[in-house]
Amino acid sequence: MPGQILEAVKKQNNPEEHESAIQKAMEAYLATRDQPSPPGQTMCANKYGVPRLTLSAQIQGRPSKLDSASKQQKILPEEEQLIVAYLQETAHRGFPDTQKRCV
């Protein structure tokens, strides 16, 4: 049981790798579904280590979590990088990081 939890946490820490695995599983399923005896969604999901329901949702056209989250982001990624760089620079110089200084 603790090993399963650790694996789940590792997958959460690298969402790009998880999204890549989902894309590979989806491409494999779509490429082989026209064969006489194609592998099912479960087999493709297990091969790439992704949940079957997630693969099924992607095949049906539901957007991924990364795509949905990026549409809800309040500031642009470039602006975010500038703010982070500013806060790191001020912290390096000994000034406290507060929301008031960031805005």
Backbone as JSON, one array per atom type, in Angstrom:
{
  "sequence": "MPGQILEAVKKQNNPEEHESAIQKAMEAYLATRDQPSPPGQTMCANKYGVPRLTLSAQIQGRPSKLDSASKQQKILPEEEQLIVAYLQETAHRGFPDTQKRCV",
  "N": [[0.81, -1.2, 0.0], [1.88, 1.39, 0.88], [3.8, 1.67, -1.12], [2.26, 1.98, -3.43], [1.08, 4.45, -2.95], [3.34, 6.08, -2.95], [4.12, 5.85, -5.64], [1.95, 7.11, -6.87], [2.28, 9.71, -5.93], [4.72, 10.35, -7.13], [3.94, 10.42, -9.83], [2.25, 12.63, -9.76], [4.07, 14.64, -9.34], [5.32, 15.04, -11.76], [3.75, 16.19, -14.15], [3.95, 16.64, -16.92], [5.26, 14.42, -17.96], [3.39, 12.47, -17.4], [1.23, 13.35, -18.97], [2.4, 12.98, -21.45], [2.61, 10.19, -21.53], [-0.1, 9.55, -21.58], [-0.81, 10.62, -24.07], [0.75, 8.98, -25.77], [-0.44, 6.48, -25.26], [-3.01, 6.98, -26.22], [-2.5, 7.48, -28.93], [-1.48, 4.96, -29.66], [-3.76, 3.37, -29.25], [-5.59, 4.51, -31.09], [-4.24, 4.04, -33.48], [-4.31, 1.3, -33.72], [-6.95, 0.47, -33.68], [-8.35, -0.17, -36.0], [-7.56, -2.65, -36.76], [-8.03, -6.23, -37.29], [-8.31, -7.67, -34.8], [-8.17, -5.64, -32.5], [-6.21, -4.25, -29.75], [-7.73, -3.52, -26.61], [-8.93, -0.55, -24.85], [-8.17, -0.82, -22.21], [-5.92, -2.49, -22.31], [-4.09, -0.9, -23.76], [-3.91, 1.26, -22.02], [-2.8, 0.05, -19.74], [-0.35, -0.75, -20.79], [1.04, 1.66, -21.13], [0.92, 2.69, -18.62], [-1.19, 4.32, -17.63], [-4.32, 5.54, -16.26], [-7.29, 3.78, -17.18], [-9.78, 5.07, -17.46], [-9.01, 7.71, -17.78], [-7.68, 7.58, -20.22], [-9.85, 6.82, -21.82], [-11.45, 9.1, -21.59], [-9.83, 10.99, -22.86], [-9.81, 9.98, -25.46], [-12.46, 10.39, -26.13], [-12.45, 13.09, -26.37], [-12.24, 14.9, -24.26], [-10.65, 17.64, -22.64], [-7.25, 17.73, -21.38], [-5.98, 17.85, -17.97], [-3.86, 19.63, -17.74], [-4.24, 21.31, -19.95], [-6.74, 22.42, -19.32], [-6.15, 23.75, -16.93], [-4.26, 25.62, -17.79], [-5.81, 27.36, -19.24], [-7.19, 28.66, -17.27], [-5.4, 30.21, -15.99], [-4.32, 33.18, -14.4], [-2.33, 35.06, -15.03], [0.08, 35.6, -17.65], [2.51, 33.1, -18.67], [5.04, 34.26, -19.12], [4.91, 36.62, -17.65], [4.68, 35.52, -15.14], [7.2, 34.33, -14.85], [8.77, 36.64, -14.78], [7.91, 37.81, -12.36], [8.69, 35.86, -10.52], [11.48, 35.92, -10.9], [11.98, 38.55, -10.03], [11.18, 38.39, -7.33], [13.02, 36.51, -6.39], [15.4, 37.91, -6.74], [15.03, 40.15, -5.0], [14.82, 38.77, -2.59], [17.35, 37.68, -2.45], [18.79, 39.97, -1.97], [18.01, 40.57, 0.57], [15.49, 41.55, 1.22], [12.19, 41.12, 2.44], [9.8, 38.84, 1.06], [6.69, 39.75, 0.1], [3.17, 39.9, -0.58], [2.37, 42.47, -1.14], [4.72, 43.69, -2.04], [5.06, 42.35, -4.37], [3.02, 43.07, -6.09]],
  "CA": [[0.0, 0.0, 0.0], [2.7, 2.59, 0.85], [4.47, 1.75, -2.42], [1.3, 2.52, -4.39], [0.93, 5.88, -2.66], [4.56, 6.72, -3.41], [4.05, 5.91, -7.1], [0.96, 8.13, -7.22], [2.89, 11.01, -5.65], [5.73, 10.57, -8.17], [3.23, 10.81, -11.05], [1.74, 13.98, -9.58], [5.16, 15.59, -9.38], [5.77, 15.26, -13.13], [2.54, 16.09, -14.99], [4.28, 16.6, -18.35], [5.57, 13.04, -18.3], [2.11, 11.75, -17.34], [0.48, 13.74, -20.17], [3.07, 12.34, -22.58], [2.21, 8.78, -21.51], [-1.5, 9.5, -22.02], [-0.81, 10.85, -25.52], [1.27, 7.78, -26.42], [-1.46, 5.44, -25.15], [-4.1, 7.34, -27.11], [-2.03, 7.26, -30.31], [-1.41, 3.52, -29.88], [-5.12, 2.86, -29.36], [-6.19, 4.97, -32.35], [-3.53, 3.43, -34.6], [-4.59, -0.13, -33.81], [-8.37, 0.1, -33.55], [-8.87, -0.66, -37.27], [-7.06, -4.0, -37.0], [-9.07, -7.25, -37.09], [-8.52, -7.9, -33.36], [-7.38, -4.58, -31.86], [-6.17, -4.26, -28.28], [-8.72, -2.62, -26.03], [-8.43, 0.62, -24.14], [-7.53, -1.27, -20.98], [-4.59, -3.01, -22.64], [-3.25, 0.24, -24.12], [-3.69, 2.05, -20.8], [-1.86, -0.69, -18.9], [0.97, -0.76, -21.45], [1.7, 2.94, -20.92], [0.82, 3.04, -17.21], [-2.14, 5.41, -17.38], [-5.65, 5.04, -15.91], [-8.15, 3.5, -18.34], [-10.82, 6.09, -17.59], [-8.36, 8.9, -18.31], [-7.48, 7.31, -21.65], [-11.16, 6.85, -22.44], [-11.89, 10.51, -21.65], [-9.03, 11.66, -23.89], [-10.28, 9.5, -26.77], [-13.75, 11.02, -26.37], [-12.25, 14.51, -26.65], [-12.18, 15.75, -23.07], [-9.32, 18.25, -22.52], [-6.45, 17.25, -20.26], [-5.94, 18.74, -16.81], [-2.91, 20.7, -18.02], [-4.88, 22.26, -20.87], [-7.79, 23.13, -18.59], [-5.53, 24.65, -15.95], [-3.59, 26.72, -18.47], [-6.83, 28.32, -19.67], [-7.68, 29.36, -16.1], [-4.3, 30.95, -15.39], [-4.62, 34.6, -14.34], [-1.28, 35.84, -15.68], [0.81, 34.87, -18.68], [3.71, 32.44, -18.16], [6.17, 35.19, -19.16], [4.74, 37.5, -16.5], [4.96, 34.71, -13.96], [8.65, 34.2, -14.76], [9.31, 37.93, -14.35], [7.61, 37.98, -10.95], [9.55, 34.94, -9.78], [12.84, 36.46, -10.96], [12.01, 39.74, -9.18], [11.13, 37.96, -5.93], [14.29, 35.87, -6.07], [16.41, 38.97, -6.65], [14.82, 40.91, -3.77], [15.14, 37.88, -1.47], [18.82, 37.58, -2.43], [19.29, 41.23, -1.41], [17.64, 40.66, 1.97], [14.17, 42.13, 1.43], [11.19, 40.06, 2.58], [8.84, 38.67, -0.03], [5.31, 39.88, 0.52], [2.26, 40.11, -1.71], [2.36, 43.89, -1.42], [5.91, 44.0, -2.84], [4.93, 41.65, -5.65], [2.0, 43.7, -6.93]],
  "C": [[0.85, 1.26, 0.0], [3.43, 2.76, -0.48], [3.55, 2.33, -3.49], [1.11, 4.01, -4.19], [2.14, 6.63, -3.17], [4.56, 6.86, -4.93], [3.07, 6.99, -7.55], [1.53, 9.52, -7.0], [3.94, 11.33, -6.71], [5.07, 11.02, -9.48], [2.7, 12.22, -10.94], [2.85, 15.01, -9.7], [5.65, 15.88, -10.79], [4.58, 15.16, -14.08], [2.84, 16.04, -16.48], [4.56, 15.18, -18.81], [4.29, 12.2, -18.32], [1.28, 12.07, -18.59], [1.09, 13.09, -21.42], [2.67, 10.87, -22.67], [0.76, 8.63, -21.98], [-1.58, 9.68, -23.53], [-0.32, 9.62, -26.27], [0.24, 6.65, -26.4], [-2.62, 5.72, -26.11], [-3.71, 7.1, -28.57], [-1.96, 5.77, -30.62], [-2.81, 2.92, -30.06], [-5.74, 3.25, -30.71], [-5.53, 4.32, -33.56], [-3.91, 1.96, -34.8], [-6.06, -0.5, -33.79], [-9.0, -0.39, -34.85], [-8.38, -2.07, -37.62], [-8.17, -5.01, -36.75], [-9.35, -7.55, -35.62], [-7.66, -6.87, -32.6], [-7.32, -4.75, -30.35], [-7.16, -3.24, -27.74], [-8.07, -1.43, -25.33], [-7.68, 0.21, -22.88], [-6.11, -1.74, -21.24], [-3.63, -1.86, -22.98], [-2.93, 1.08, -22.88], [-2.68, 1.36, -19.9], [-0.46, -0.67, -19.49], [1.74, 0.52, -21.15], [1.56, 3.45, -19.48], [-0.08, 4.22, -16.92], [-3.5, 4.8, -17.0], [-6.53, 4.87, -17.16], [-9.2, 4.57, -18.54], [-10.24, 7.4, -18.14], [-8.14, 8.75, -19.82], [-8.81, 7.39, -22.39], [-11.66, 8.29, -22.61], [-11.12, 11.27, -22.73], [-9.49, 11.25, -25.29], [-11.61, 10.15, -27.12], [-13.65, 12.53, -26.56], [-12.22, 15.44, -25.46], [-10.78, 16.35, -22.95], [-8.58, 17.72, -21.3], [-6.45, 18.26, -19.13], [-4.98, 19.91, -17.06], [-3.51, 21.75, -18.94], [-5.95, 23.08, -20.16], [-7.19, 24.15, -17.62], [-4.86, 25.83, -16.62], [-4.58, 27.77, -18.96], [-7.35, 29.16, -18.51], [-6.61, 30.22, -15.45], [-4.56, 32.45, -15.49], [-3.6, 35.46, -15.05], [-0.58, 34.97, -16.71], [2.05, 34.2, -18.08], [4.94, 33.37, -18.14], [6.11, 36.15, -17.97], [5.06, 36.76, -15.2], [6.47, 34.56, -13.76], [9.29, 35.5, -14.3], [9.08, 38.16, -12.85], [8.51, 37.1, -10.1], [10.99, 35.45, -9.76], [12.99, 37.68, -10.05], [12.04, 39.34, -7.7], [12.42, 37.28, -5.5], [15.39, 36.91, -5.89], [16.25, 39.76, -5.35], [15.13, 40.05, -2.54], [16.65, 37.74, -1.33], [19.43, 38.83, -1.79], [18.84, 41.47, 0.02], [16.3, 41.31, 2.25], [13.14, 41.02, 1.51], [10.24, 40.04, 1.39], [7.44, 38.76, 0.54], [4.45, 40.11, -0.72], [2.24, 41.58, -2.1], [3.55, 44.28, -2.3], [5.78, 43.4, -4.24], [4.0, 42.37, -6.61], [2.43, 45.0, -7.5]]
}
